[in-house]
Amino acid sequence: MILVVGATGQLGTAVVRRLVAAGQPVRAFVRNGSRHEHLRAIGAELAFGDLREPDSVDAACRGARAVVATANAVVPEGRSSFEAVEGRGYAALISACERHAVEQLVFISVPVTPHDDSVPLFRYRRLTEQRLRQSRVSYTIFHSSLFMDDWYAFIGSRIPLRGAESATLDRRYWFLKAFMKGVDGLIDKHGIALIAGSKRVRHAFIALDDVAEFMARSVGRTEMYRTVTQIGGPEVLTWEEVVACFSRVLDKPVRAIYLPSGLFRAQRALLAPLSEAASDIMGLNWLVGFDTPYDATALASKLGIRLTGTEQFLRQKVALPAV
């Protein structure tokens, strides 16, 4: 049995689908009241609970040989906090894995930057990695470059959200809704991309479905035990090159407006006393100013994954119905 934590999220759902399609028995850890019918419909067993409830975490881990963890507190639903989910929640998950002799925990993390301690998600992801290294569980940790599905929407396009199940950026969190409303349609309607940081920053942008493939295909592979691996897409691009891809796909001029990283750093600090989650979103925009030129082509070939390039990703999304 493979337990997927964060199964109702966009990445978690994609992982569940791949594991089920591969013939693996899957248990999806879901909250009461969440949208989980699609997981049962594809054949996943449901385990109800919450990372903030240690007893439910323990029960979900019983009988699991592997855990795939995609849950995060970036976009909170209801009363939540990074300490409750990313801190105590993941600590409880690791402890439960140890108690029930879970063989492997596959964990999606974030890039390493010089300012990890300043942004809640990055700070807690580093803490979870440390706890995994000190545990008896065979961990598989991925440091991922930027998800195309999220960051190409953040700069002003609804196109990356087409066809997405449980799209993270469509959640009802008030600050995210306000942020997305501010950038909504800038590229699609007005040919303007609003980008945080320098046009010279380089990222190996990766499709969320490819991240799901890396995670699902790592389950049970002993060569992936106790490893920390950087993953990204098949090409390393600057934001200027991403904007050029949008222009070709949409067959119209797209102009980039670059906002200084320091602006988002300042907003992160101003929002910190008011809303941890809002401050974190601004912090994420600040930290994308650091390069993530990860080369995962060798690992992708080894795992049988065909990585998706930016222009391919955008053309596939354009062909889907608008949301």
N, C-alpha and C positions, 0 to 999 in steps of 0.2 A: 504494500500500500504506500502511495506517495501522497503526502499532505501538502496542499498548496495554501499558504497563508497570504491573505490579500487577494483571494480568488475572485472577488467581485470587481476588482479594479481592471483597468484596461490591459495592463501587462499580465496580471494574474489570470484573467480570462483567456488570454492568448496562450499562456503556458498550459492551462487546463486542457484546452482544445488539442494542443499538440500531444500531450501525454495520453489523452484518451484515444486519439487517432493512432497512436503507436501501440495501442493495446494494453496500456498500463492501467492498473486499478488506481483511481484517484479519489482522494477525500478533499473536499473544498471546505476550508474554514471560513464561515460567513457569519455576519451579525444578524440577529433577529430583526426583521423589518427592512433588511437590505434587498436589493433586486438580485435574486439568485436563481430564478426559475430557469434561466437559460443553461445554468450549470447542471441542474438535475436533468434537463432535457437531453443533454449530450452524453449522459451516463455517469456523471460524477456523484459520489456519495457526499452528503452534506453533513458537516459537523458545525453545530451552532455555538457561537461564543464570541469572545472579544479578546484581543491582546491585553486589554486592561483587566481581564478577569483570569487570574492564574489557574484556577481550577478548570476552567473551560479549555485553556491552552494545554494543560496536562492531559485531559481526557482526549483531546484531538490527536495528541502525539502517540497514544497507546496503539501499538500494532503497526506504526509507520516505520518503514525501513529508510525513507528519505523524506526530507522537508525542503520545499522550495518556497523561499520567503520573498515576497514582493511588496508587502504592506508598508505604508509610510504615513507620516502625519502632515505631509505638505499641504494637502487640501482637507482640512478637518470637516467632519460631518458630526454635528452635535457638539457636546462638551468634550473636548479632548485637549491634549497638550503633547509636546514632544517628549517630555519626561515620562508621561504615562504610557505612550505608545512606543516611542523609539528607545526610551530608557528602561523603565521597569518592564514593559511589554516584551521587548526582545530578550531581556535578561531572563524572564520567566520561560520564554520559548527555548532558549539554550539549556536552561536547567532541566526542563521537561525532556528535551532530546537526550540529555545525559541519563536521566532516570530510566527512560524507556529504551535505552541502547539504540537510538536512531543512528544509522550508519553514516549518513551524509546530510549536511545542511547547505543548500545552494542559496546564496545571498547576493542580491543586487545592491551595489554600493555606488559611490560617486567618485569623481576624479579627486586626486590629491592636489590641493592648492596651498599657497603660503598662508591663507587666512581661514582655514577650516574651523578654527575655534570661534570665529566671529559669526557664523551662520548656523542656526540650530540643526538643520538636516545634516550638514557636513560634520558638525561636532559629534552628533549622536551616531552617525554611521561609522566614524572612526572608533567610537567607544564600543560599538557592537563588534567590529572587526577585532579589536583587542580582546574582547571576551571570548570570541570564537577561537582565537589563537591559543588562549589559555585553557580552553575546554578539552574534553575528551572526544568531541565530535569531529569527524572528518569534514572540514568546511571546504566549500568552493565559492570563492569571493570574486565577483566581477566589478571592476572599475570601468564604468561605461562612459563613452563620450556622449555628446548631446543627442537626445532622441529627436529625429526629424518630426515626428508626429506632434510633439509639444512645441519645440522651438521655432519651427517654421510657421506655426500658428501664432506664437507670441509676437512675431515680427509683423503680423498684420494680415494673415490669410486664414480663411475658413476651409480652404481646400484640403489641408492635411487631416482635418477631422472627418472627412467623408468616409463612410463605411466603418467607422470606429465603434466598437462595443464598449460601453461604460467609459466613454472618453473622459479622461481626468479633467480636461479644461472646460468641460460642460457641467461640472458639479456646481452645487448651489452656494458655495461659500461666498459671502458677500464681497470680500475684497477681490477675489479672483474674477467674479462677475463684473465688477467695476473696471478692473484692469483690462479684461478681454473686450468689454464694451468700448473702451478707449482706443483699442487698436483694431477693432473688428472691421474688416473690409478695406483696410488701407491699401493693401496690395491689389485685391480682387477688383475693387471699384475705382480706386484713385491712382493706382500704379506707384504707391509709395510704401517702402519698407522702413519700419522704425526699429533700429537696431541698437542694442546696448553695447558700448565699447567700440574698439577700433576695427576698421575694415581689414586690418592686417592680421588679426587673430585667426588661428587655424584650428579647425576641428575635424575629426573623422566622424561626421554626422552619421548616425545609425538609425535605421528603421526599427520601430518598436517590435515588429514581428520578428526581426532578426535577433533582437535581444532575447525574445521568448524562445527562439530556436537554440541559442547558446545555452540557456538555462535548462530547457527540457532535455537536450541531447547530452548534457553533462551528468545527468542522474545515473548513478550506478557505474560510471566510468572511473575505475580506481586511479588512473593517471591524472584525474582532475581532483583527487582528494588532497586536502591541505595545500591548496594553490590560491594565489591571488593573481588575477589575469586582467589586463586591459583589453577592452573590446571597442571596436568602432566599425564604421562602414568601409567600403572598398576604396574610398578616395578621401584625401585630406583637402578641405576647401576653406578659403577665406569667405567672409560674409559677402564680399564683393562678387565672388564666383557663385555663391548661392543666389544672389539677386539676379545675376545673369541667367541662371537656370530658370528662375521664375519668368523672366522676360521671354525666353525662348518658348517655354511651355504655353504661356498665355498669349504669345505672339503680339506683345505690345511692350512699350518701354516701361521699365520699373526703375524708379529712382530710390536710392537709399539715403536715409537721414540717420546719422550716427550720434547717439547720445553718450556723453562721457561716462565712463564707469564710475567715476567719483560721485556723480549725481545719484546713482543707485546705492552706493555705499552710504551717502548721507541720509537718504530716505530710509535705509535699513536702520540706521541709528535712531532717527526720529520716531519711527514706528515701534521700535522695540518695547518701550514702556506701555504702549497701547494695545498691541496685538502681536504676539509671537509669530503667528502664521503669516500675517501681512509683512512683517519685518523679514521673515524668511524668504518670501517671494521676491522682495527687493534685493535681498542678499544673493539669491540665485542669479538674478540679472547682473549683479556686480561680478560674481565669480566666473561667469561665462567669458569674461575678459582674459582668462588664462587659457593658453593653448591646450588642446587634447588631441594631438596628432597620432592616435593609437593605430597600430598596424595589427589587425587580427586576421589577416588573410590566411596565414599558415594554419591557425587554429580552426578557422572556418572550413578550410579544405579538409582538415583531419576529421572534423565532425560532420562533413557532408552538407555544409551550409553554403548556399549561393547568396552572397551579400547583395543588397539592393543599393544602387547608386541614387544620388539625389534627383537627377532628371528622370530616371526610371520611376522613382517613388512618386514624384509630382505628376507624371503622365498617367500613372495608374490611378491616382486619386482624382484627377480631372475627369477621367472616364466614368466615375461613379456619380450617382445623383447628388445634387447639392443638399446640404443640411440647413 
